[in-house]
Amino acid sequence: MESQMIRPGCLTTHQTARFLGVGLTGLRSIVHRGQLTRAGGTPRQPWYAVADITALAVKRAERKAA
């Protein structure tokens, strides 16, 4: 459910997972490994900064291309 208002420049968990091309479990693993940190929200509905998500996506694409 994505009914809460989020801060500009942030994405919800579902939006972040979709952007990175992973599932929610994959996103949890990424966060657990410290590759992405929460930028706000609540413990059950965190938000992630678009700049951090984009940087991670670029890093993942570079690693995949190598």
HELIX and SHEET records of a PDB file:
HELIX    1   1 THR A   13  LEU A   20  1                                   8    
HELIX    2   2 LEU A   24  HIS A   32  1                                   9    
HELIX    3   3 VAL A   50  ALA A   65  1                                  16    
SHEET    1   A 3 CYS A  10  THR A  12  0                                        
SHEET    2   A 3 PRO A  46  ALA A  49 -1                                        
SHEET    3   A 3 GLY A  40  GLY A  41 -1                                        
END                                                                             
